[in-house]
Amino acid sequence: MSEPVWRADLGDGTYRNPVLNADWSDPDVVRVGDDYYLTASSFGRAPGLPILHSRDLVNWRILGHALERLEPADAFARPRHDCGVWAPSIRHHEGRFWIFWGDPDAGVYQINAPDPHGPWSAPHLIKPGKGLIDPCPLWDEHGDAYLVHAWAKSRSGVNNRLTGHRMSPDGRELLDEGRVIVDGDAIPGWFTLEGPKLHRRDGWFWILAPAGSVETGWQGAFRSRDFFGPYEERTILAQGRTDVNGPHQGAWVSTPAGEDWFLHFQQRGAYGRVVHLQPMEWDEAGWPVVGDEGEPVAWYRKPKGPAAAVPCAPAVDDTFPDGRYGPQWSWTANPAAGWTTAHDGPGLWLTCHRHEAADDLRLLPNVLVQRLPAESFTATVDLALHSEAVGAKAGLGVLGDAFGWIGLERTADGVRLVHRFASVTTERERDAEHPRPAPAARARLRIEVTPGARCRFSADTGDGFHPSGPVFAATPWRWVGALLAVFATAPPGEGAAGYADFRNFHTTPGQE
């Protein structure tokens, strides 16, 4: 097993934050027995709704995904990077796992499964509409079911409010028109109230919900004896004197040992929303106190309970056994048949898929991506281009609202090494370095990422690694962090355009 590029478990009974140092955006967690399961926003990528597993809330591994394809399927046949699956909630009720999420353009969806590995049910649209986001269900001790959600102003024209519904116990329909149960405009100083998570404790309905926006906000708690209110509120976590900006939106989890913990995200620019773990206690008035008296901790003892045998982190590296890619990867749109070629040997064979957006990775649907796994790391992959189609190309890149990549391209004169990029305002890619021959049609490609998501590209075509082009500063989309990417494509035309063989995707830690 390769050394992870970020390790939260310090091996001495303590951990450091973030426990997930990558863009596991809008995390929610549920405990079932001694096991914890986490899901996160996946936006326009497929498969979506990743499922992570842990035994101690510190060490996590990827199990797979709960959503194979996004709905409506035709709407996600092309990349829609900031759309799709926003802020899911995961719960366990009557022997089944439930995930609810909001698509800001379609409404509130629900899926469920008896096992987190699946199979999961088909997406069910429980509440259609524009701007419906961040839903969370609750089944109380009496068997009654409820749903709360927030609003996206970009689609609905309103925000800073939470709407509550009674829900059928089978999670299939809402039983009323809904009403505003928390109005953020009525709370002095509060704005952009969203991301509610609904809980029940000691006869209270609890809503943990952030406000103040992702980069500058705080975490709030609301409680009421009646689901429909009125609710009283407190701020339970804020940046304070720390460097953890906007600490909010996440999961309250109780452990078998009787401890309470809170997982939340921190917005880190091109790195996306990384996940922190905070201790959680209760004051004399019955309100939660998160972190160190309401401020995030950078280091703490691990939760009491069974420890992971070996400290671990979600998979990043991939040897692509039997031509398959691991669960750390997703496509930038719903996948289509023929994007990969099945075979029995090593390596991932990506088809040089002919597409009109071959010169803009942001618009290309057949790009395979995963999260930046740490603030500093180096990613390397071996590439061989098997194509006689002029213009066919493949490479390793960093994809965001701007992108850069290095790889191989077939020309009329042979295969050459190319390094290209596009800025936020550039519609098509352009050269970052003069192309040079790659006569064997093979190369080792490398991206070194240093703090600030500054990316240095290099390649080895047989005579050792040589740096290429200037430093590239990765950029996020509006809600999604930058992504590592591998791809193969070709310009529109007739006939098959060959394939690219990727092998040994490997990362090494950088200097912290």
C-alpha positions as CSV (number, residue, x, y, z in Angstrom):
1,M,0.0,0.0,0.0
2,S,1.4,3.4,-1.0
3,E,1.9,6.2,1.5
4,P,-1.0,8.6,1.5
5,V,-0.2,12.1,0.6
6,W,-2.1,13.3,3.7
7,R,-2.5,11.4,6.9
8,A,-4.8,12.8,9.6
9,D,-4.1,10.0,12.1
10,L,-0.9,10.9,13.9
11,G,-0.4,7.3,15.2
12,D,-0.3,8.3,18.9
13,G,-4.0,8.4,19.7
14,T,-4.4,11.9,18.3
15,Y,-5.3,13.4,14.9
16,R,-4.8,16.6,13.0
17,N,-7.3,18.5,10.9
18,P,-8.4,18.3,8.2
19,V,-9.3,14.7,8.6
20,L,-10.2,14.7,4.9
21,N,-7.8,17.0,3.1
22,A,-9.7,17.2,-0.2
23,D,-12.9,18.5,-1.7
24,W,-15.4,16.3,0.1
25,S,-17.9,19.1,-0.1
26,D,-20.9,19.5,2.3
27,P,-20.2,16.3,4.2
28,D,-22.9,14.4,6.1
29,V,-22.3,11.3,8.3
30,V,-24.4,8.6,9.8
31,R,-23.4,6.0,12.4
32,V,-24.8,2.4,12.1
33,G,-23.4,0.2,14.9
34,D,-19.7,0.8,15.1
35,D,-19.4,2.0,11.5
36,Y,-19.6,5.5,10.1
37,Y,-20.7,6.4,6.6
38,L,-20.1,9.7,4.9
39,T,-21.5,11.2,1.7
40,A,-20.8,14.5,0.1
41,S,-21.8,16.8,-2.8
42,S,-20.7,15.5,-6.2
43,F,-22.3,18.2,-8.4
44,G,-22.2,17.3,-12.1
45,R,-19.9,14.3,-11.9
46,A,-20.9,10.7,-12.5
47,P,-20.9,8.4,-10.6
48,G,-22.0,10.7,-7.8
49,L,-22.8,10.7,-4.1
50,P,-19.6,9.1,-2.9
51,I,-19.8,6.7,0.1
52,L,-16.9,6.7,2.5
53,H,-16.5,4.4,5.5
54,S,-14.7,4.8,8.8
55,R,-14.5,3.1,12.2
56,D,-13.1,6.1,14.1
57,L,-14.2,9.3,12.2
58,V,-10.5,10.0,11.4
59,N,-9.4,7.3,9.0
60,W,-11.7,7.0,5.9
61,R,-11.8,4.9,2.8
62,I,-14.0,5.0,-0.3
63,L,-16.6,2.3,-0.7
64,G,-18.1,3.5,-3.9
65,H,-21.0,5.7,-5.1
66,A,-24.7,5.7,-4.5
67,L,-25.7,7.4,-7.8
68,E,-24.5,5.9,-11.0
69,R,-26.0,8.5,-13.3
70,L,-27.5,12.0,-12.8
71,E,-31.2,12.7,-13.5
72,P,-32.6,13.9,-15.8
73,A,-30.0,12.0,-17.8
74,D,-30.1,14.1,-21.0
75,A,-29.5,17.3,-19.0
76,F,-26.1,15.8,-17.8
77,A,-24.9,14.4,-21.1
78,R,-22.6,17.4,-21.1
79,P,-20.6,18.9,-18.3
80,R,-22.5,21.0,-15.8
81,H,-19.8,21.4,-13.2
82,D,-21.6,23.5,-10.6
83,C,-25.0,21.8,-11.0
84,G,-26.4,18.4,-10.1
85,V,-26.0,17.0,-6.6
86,W,-25.8,19.7,-3.9
87,A,-25.4,19.0,-0.1
88,P,-26.8,15.6,0.6
89,S,-28.0,14.1,3.9
90,I,-27.5,10.5,4.8
91,R,-29.6,8.7,7.4
92,H,-30.4,5.1,8.5
93,H,-34.0,4.1,9.2
94,E,-35.7,0.7,9.5
95,G,-32.8,-1.2,8.2
96,R,-32.2,1.1,5.2
97,F,-29.7,3.8,4.3
98,W,-31.4,7.0,2.9
99,I,-29.8,9.8,1.0
100,F,-31.7,13.0,0.2
101,W,-30.2,15.8,-2.0
102,G,-31.3,18.9,-3.8
103,D,-30.7,19.6,-7.4
104,P,-31.1,23.4,-7.6
105,D,-32.7,23.1,-11.1
106,A,-34.9,20.1,-10.5
107,G,-35.9,19.7,-6.9
108,V,-35.4,17.3,-3.9
109,Y,-34.4,13.7,-4.7
110,Q,-34.2,10.6,-2.6
111,I,-32.6,7.2,-2.9
112,N,-32.3,4.3,-0.4
113,A,-30.6,0.9,0.0
114,P,-30.3,-1.9,2.6
115,D,-26.5,-1.8,2.3
116,P,-24.2,1.2,1.7
117,H,-22.5,-0.8,-1.1
118,G,-25.8,-0.9,-2.9
119,P,-27.7,-1.5,-5.0
120,W,-29.4,1.8,-4.5
121,S,-32.9,2.6,-5.6
122,A,-33.6,4.8,-8.6
123,P,-33.7,8.5,-7.9
124,H,-37.2,9.6,-6.7
125,L,-38.2,13.3,-7.1
126,I,-40.0,14.0,-3.8
127,K,-40.4,17.7,-4.3
128,P,-39.9,19.3,-7.8
129,G,-39.0,23.0,-8.1
130,K,-36.3,25.5,-8.6
131,G,-33.9,26.5,-5.9
132,L,-34.7,23.6,-3.5
133,I,-31.4,22.7,-1.8
134,D,-29.9,21.0,1.2
135,P,-32.7,18.7,2.3
136,C,-32.6,16.5,5.4
137,P,-35.1,14.0,6.6
138,L,-36.0,12.9,10.2
139,W,-38.0,10.0,11.5
140,D,-38.8,10.6,15.1
141,E,-39.5,8.1,18.0
142,H,-43.2,8.1,17.2
143,G,-42.8,7.0,13.6
144,D,-43.6,10.5,12.2
145,A,-41.4,11.7,9.4
146,Y,-40.3,15.3,8.5
147,L,-38.2,17.1,5.9
148,V,-36.4,20.4,6.1
149,H,-34.6,22.2,3.2
150,A,-33.0,25.5,2.3
151,W,-33.3,27.8,-0.8
152,A,-30.8,28.9,-3.5
153,K,-31.4,32.5,-4.4
154,S,-29.9,32.0,-7.9
155,R,-32.8,29.9,-8.9
156,S,-35.7,30.8,-6.6
157,G,-35.0,34.5,-5.8
158,V,-35.1,33.8,-2.1
159,N,-32.7,32.4,0.5
160,N,-31.8,32.8,4.2
161,R,-34.8,30.6,5.2
162,L,-35.5,27.0,6.1
163,T,-38.8,25.3,5.0
164,G,-40.2,22.3,6.8
165,H,-42.7,19.6,5.7
166,R,-44.3,16.6,7.2
167,M,-43.3,13.6,5.1
168,S,-44.7,10.1,4.5
169,P,-42.8,7.5,6.6
170,D,-41.8,5.7,3.3
171,G,-40.0,8.9,2.2
172,R,-42.0,9.0,-1.1
173,E,-44.1,12.1,-0.7
174,L,-44.6,15.3,1.3
175,L,-47.8,15.6,3.3
176,D,-48.3,19.4,3.2
177,E,-47.4,22.5,1.3
178,G,-44.6,23.3,3.7
179,R,-43.9,26.4,5.8
180,V,-41.0,28.6,6.8
181,I,-39.8,27.3,10.1
182,V,-36.7,29.4,10.5
183,D,-36.5,32.9,8.9
184,G,-32.9,34.1,8.8
185,D,-34.0,37.6,8.0
186,A,-35.6,37.8,11.4
187,I,-32.3,37.0,13.2
188,P,-30.1,40.1,13.5
189,G,-26.8,39.7,11.6
190,W,-27.7,36.4,10.0
191,F,-27.6,35.9,6.2
192,T,-27.3,33.0,3.8
193,L,-28.9,30.5,6.2
194,E,-28.7,27.1,4.5
195,G,-27.4,23.5,4.9
196,P,-29.8,22.3,7.6
197,K,-29.3,19.0,9.3
198,L,-32.3,17.8,11.4
199,H,-32.0,15.8,14.6
200,R,-34.0,14.7,17.7
201,R,-32.6,14.8,21.2
202,D,-34.2,14.9,24.7
203,G,-37.6,15.9,23.3
204,W,-36.2,18.7,21.2
205,F,-36.1,19.1,17.5
206,W,-32.6,20.3,16.6
207,I,-31.5,21.9,13.3
208,L,-27.8,22.4,12.8
209,A,-27.4,24.9,10.0
210,P,-24.7,27.3,8.8
211,A,-25.0,30.9,7.8
212,G,-22.8,33.8,6.6
213,S,-21.5,32.1,3.4
214,V,-19.0,29.4,2.8
215,E,-15.8,31.5,3.2
216,T,-16.8,33.8,6.0
217,G,-19.7,32.1,7.9
218,W,-20.4,30.2,11.1
219,Q,-22.3,27.2,12.4
220,G,-25.6,27.7,14.1
221,A,-27.9,25.5,16.1
222,F,-31.7,25.8,16.5
223,R,-34.0,24.0,18.8
224,S,-37.7,23.8,19.4
225,R,-40.2,21.5,21.1
226,D,-42.4,21.5,18.0
227,F,-41.0,20.8,14.5
228,F,-42.7,23.9,13.0
229,G,-41.3,26.2,15.7
230,P,-40.7,28.6,17.1
231,Y,-37.0,28.0,17.2
232,E,-34.3,29.6,19.4
233,E,-30.8,29.8,18.0
234,R,-27.1,30.0,19.0
235,T,-23.8,30.3,17.2
236,I,-21.9,27.1,18.1
237,L,-18.8,27.3,15.9
238,A,-16.9,30.2,14.3
239,Q,-13.4,31.0,13.1
240,G,-12.5,33.1,16.1
241,R,-8.7,33.4,16.5
242,T,-8.0,30.4,14.2
243,D,-7.1,30.2,10.5
244,V,-10.1,28.0,9.8
245,N,-12.4,30.3,7.8
246,G,-16.1,29.7,7.4
247,P,-16.3,26.6,9.6
248,H,-19.8,25.2,9.0
249,Q,-22.2,22.7,7.3
250,G,-21.7,19.2,8.4
251,A,-22.6,16.3,10.6
252,W,-23.3,15.8,14.3
253,V,-22.5,12.2,15.2
254,S,-22.8,10.3,18.5
255,T,-20.4,7.5,19.1
256,P,-21.1,4.1,20.8
257,A,-19.0,5.4,23.7
258,G,-21.5,8.2,24.2
259,E,-19.3,11.0,22.8
260,D,-20.6,13.7,20.4
261,W,-18.5,14.9,17.4
262,F,-19.1,17.4,14.6
263,L,-17.6,17.2,11.1
264,H,-17.7,20.3,8.9
265,F,-16.0,21.8,5.9
266,Q,-13.6,24.7,5.3
267,Q,-13.5,26.4,2.0
268,R,-9.9,26.4,0.6
269,G,-10.1,27.9,-2.9
270,A,-8.8,25.6,-5.6
271,Y,-8.6,22.8,-3.1
272,G,-12.4,22.9,-2.5
273,R,-14.1,22.2,0.8
274,V,-11.9,20.1,3.1
275,V,-13.4,18.3,6.2
276,H,-12.5,18.9,9.8
277,L,-13.5,16.9,12.9
278,Q,-14.4,18.8,16.1
279,P,-15.2,17.5,19.6
280,M,-18.7,18.5,20.7
281,E,-20.1,18.8,24.3
282,W,-23.1,20.3,26.0
283,D,-23.3,23.3,28.3
284,E,-25.5,23.7,31.3
285,A,-28.3,25.2,29.3
286,G,-28.4,22.2,27.0
287,W,-26.7,23.8,24.0
288,P,-23.9,22.2,22.0
289,V,-20.4,23.6,22.3
290,V,-18.2,22.6,19.4
291,G,-14.4,22.6,19.2
292,D,-12.4,24.6,21.7
293,E,-15.1,26.7,23.3
294,G,-16.7,27.4,19.9
295,E,-13.5,27.7,17.9
296,P,-12.0,24.9,15.6
297,V,-9.3,22.7,16.9
298,A,-6.2,21.9,14.7
299,W,-5.3,18.8,16.8
300,Y,-7.2,16.6,19.3
301,R,-7.4,13.1,20.7
302,K,-9.2,10.6,18.6
303,P,-12.7,9.5,19.4
304,K,-12.9,6.7,21.9
305,G,-13.7,3.3,20.4
306,P,-12.2,0.8,18.0
307,A,-9.2,2.2,16.1
308,A,-8.3,1.5,12.5
309,A,-5.5,-1.1,12.3
310,V,-3.6,1.0,9.9
311,P,-4.0,4.8,9.4
312,C,-5.5,5.4,6.0
313,A,-7.0,8.0,3.7
314,P,-9.3,7.8,0.6
315,A,-7.6,6.1,-2.3
316,V,-5.8,8.4,-4.8
317,D,-3.3,6.1,-6.6
318,D,-4.5,3.6,-9.3
319,T,-2.8,0.8,-11.2
320,F,-6.0,0.4,-13.3
321,P,-6.2,-3.4,-12.9
322,D,-7.8,-5.2,-15.8
323,G,-8.5,-1.9,-17.4
324,R,-10.8,-0.7,-14.6
325,Y,-10.5,2.6,-12.7
326,G,-11.1,2.9,-9.0
327,P,-13.9,4.6,-7.1
328,Q,-11.8,7.8,-6.6
329,W,-12.6,8.7,-10.2
330,S,-15.7,10.1,-11.8
331,W,-16.6,11.5,-15.3
332,T,-17.5,15.1,-15.8
333,A,-20.8,14.1,-17.3
334,N,-23.0,11.0,-17.5
335,P,-20.8,8.4,-19.2
336,A,-21.5,6.9,-22.6
337,A,-20.7,3.5,-24.1
338,G,-17.3,3.3,-25.7
339,W,-15.4,5.9,-23.6
340,T,-13.2,3.0,-22.3
341,T,-12.1,-0.2,-23.9
342,A,-12.3,-3.4,-21.8
343,H,-9.3,-5.7,-21.7
344,D,-7.6,-8.2,-19.5
345,G,-4.2,-6.6,-19.1
346,P,-2.9,-3.6,-17.2
347,G,-3.7,0.0,-17.9
348,L,-6.7,2.1,-18.5
349,W,-7.6,2.4,-22.2
350,L,-9.4,5.7,-22.8
351,T,-10.9,6.0,-26.3
352,C,-9.9,9.1,-28.2
353,H,-13.5,10.1,-28.3
354,R,-14.3,12.5,-31.2
355,H,-15.9,15.6,-29.8
356,E,-16.5,19.2,-30.9
357,A,-15.1,20.4,-27.6
358,A,-11.7,18.6,-28.1
359,D,-9.9,21.9,-27.5
360,D,-11.6,22.8,-24.2
361,L,-11.5,20.3,-21.3
362,R,-14.2,22.3,-19.5
363,L,-16.8,21.3,-22.1
364,L,-15.5,17.8,-22.8
365,P,-17.8,15.1,-21.2
366,N,-15.3,12.2,-21.3
367,V,-12.8,13.6,-18.8
368,L,-12.0,11.3,-15.8
369,V,-11.4,13.3,-12.6
370,Q,-10.6,13.1,-9.0
371,R,-10.1,15.5,-6.1
372,L,-6.8,17.3,-5.3
373,P,-5.7,15.0,-2.4
374,A,-3.6,17.5,-0.4
375,E,-2.2,21.0,-0.4
376,S,1.2,19.7,-1.7
377,F,1.8,16.5,-3.7
378,T,3.2,15.2,-7.0
379,A,1.1,13.1,-9.4
380,T,2.7,11.0,-12.1
381,V,1.2,8.7,-14.8
382,D,2.5,6.8,-17.8
383,L,0.9,7.4,-21.1
384,A,1.0,5.7,-24.5
385,L,-1.0,7.1,-27.5
386,H,-2.3,4.5,-29.9
387,S,-3.8,6.6,-32.6
388,E,-3.2,7.4,-36.3
389,A,-5.9,10.1,-36.3
390,V,-4.5,13.6,-36.8
391,G,-5.5,15.7,-33.8
392,A,-6.0,12.8,-31.4
393,K,-4.5,13.6,-28.0
394,A,-4.5,12.5,-24.4
395,G,-3.0,13.8,-21.2
396,L,-2.8,14.5,-17.5
397,G,-4.3,17.8,-16.3
398,V,-5.7,20.1,-13.6
399,L,-9.2,21.1,-14.4
400,G,-11.2,24.0,-13.1
401,D,-12.6,27.3,-14.4
402,A,-9.1,27.5,-15.9
403,F,-7.2,24.3,-16.9
404,G,-3.7,23.1,-17.8
405,W,-2.6,19.7,-19.1
406,I,0.5,17.9,-20.5
407,G,0.4,14.9,-22.8
408,L,0.7,13.5,-26.3
409,E,-0.9,14.6,-29.7
410,R,-0.9,12.9,-33.1
411,T,0.1,15.1,-36.0
412,A,0.7,14.5,-39.7
413,D,4.4,14.3,-38.8
414,G,4.1,11.9,-35.9
415,V,3.4,12.1,-32.2
416,R,4.6,15.1,-30.1
417,L,4.6,16.1,-26.5
418,V,2.3,19.1,-25.9
419,H,1.6,21.3,-22.9
420,R,-1.5,23.5,-23.1
421,F,-3.7,25.7,-20.9
422,A,-6.7,28.0,-20.9
423,S,-7.4,30.8,-18.5
424,V,-10.7,31.7,-17.0
425,T,-11.5,34.1,-19.9
426,T,-10.0,31.9,-22.7
427,E,-12.4,30.0,-24.8
428,R,-9.9,27.5,-26.2
429,E,-6.6,26.0,-25.1
430,R,-3.3,27.3,-26.3
431,D,0.3,26.2,-26.0
432,A,2.2,26.8,-22.7
433,E,5.4,25.4,-24.2
434,H,6.6,24.7,-27.7
435,P,5.7,21.1,-28.7
436,R,8.6,18.6,-29.0
437,P,8.8,15.2,-30.6
438,A,7.8,12.1,-28.8
439,P,8.9,9.5,-31.4
440,A,8.0,6.4,-29.2
441,A,4.4,7.9,-28.7
442,R,5.0,7.4,-24.9
443,A,5.7,9.7,-22.0
444,R,5.7,9.9,-18.3
445,L,3.7,12.9,-17.2
446,R,4.0,14.8,-13.9
447,I,2.3,17.6,-12.1
448,E,3.8,19.0,-8.9
449,V,1.3,20.9,-6.8
450,T,2.6,23.3,-4.1
451,P,0.7,25.6,-1.6
452,G,-1.7,27.9,-3.3
453,A,-2.5,25.2,-5.8
454,R,0.5,26.2,-8.0
455,C,1.1,23.5,-10.5
456,R,4.4,22.7,-12.2
457,F,4.3,20.4,-15.3
458,S,7.0,18.1,-16.5
459,A,7.4,15.1,-18.8
460,D,9.8,12.3,-19.6
461,T,9.8,11.1,-23.2
462,G,12.8,8.8,-22.7
463,D,15.6,11.2,-21.6
464,G,14.5,12.0,-18.0
465,F,12.0,14.6,-16.7
466,H,12.1,18.1,-18.1
467,P,10.0,21.0,-16.8
468,S,7.5,22.5,-19.2
469,G,6.0,26.0,-19.3
470,P,5.4,28.4,-16.5
471,V,3.7,27.7,-13.2
472,F,0.0,27.3,-13.5
473,A,-2.3,28.5,-10.7
474,A,-5.3,26.1,-10.4
475,T,-8.7,27.7,-10.0
476,P,-12.0,26.3,-8.8
477,W,-15.4,26.6,-10.3
478,R,-17.9,28.5,-8.3
479,W,-18.7,25.6,-5.9
480,V,-16.3,22.9,-7.0
481,G,-12.6,22.7,-6.3
482,A,-10.0,22.0,-9.1
483,L,-9.7,18.4,-10.1
484,L,-6.9,16.1,-11.3
485,A,-7.9,14.8,-14.8
486,V,-6.9,12.2,-17.4
487,F,-8.5,12.3,-20.8
488,A,-8.3,11.2,-24.5
489,T,-10.1,12.9,-27.3
490,A,-10.0,13.8,-31.0
491,P,-11.6,16.4,-33.3
492,P,-14.8,15.6,-35.1
493,G,-14.4,13.3,-38.1
494,E,-15.1,9.9,-39.5
495,G,-13.9,6.6,-38.1
496,A,-12.3,5.4,-34.9
497,A,-9.5,7.6,-33.5
498,G,-7.6,5.1,-31.4
499,Y,-7.1,5.1,-27.7
500,A,-4.7,6.2,-24.9
501,D,-3.2,3.7,-22.5
502,F,-2.7,5.2,-19.0
503,R,-0.8,3.2,-16.4
504,N,0.5,3.6,-12.8
505,F,-1.2,6.8,-11.6
506,H,0.8,7.5,-8.5
507,T,1.1,10.4,-6.0
508,T,3.8,11.3,-3.5
509,P,3.6,13.7,-0.6
510,G,5.0,17.2,-1.0
511,Q,6.5,19.5,1.6
512,E,3.9,20.5,4.2
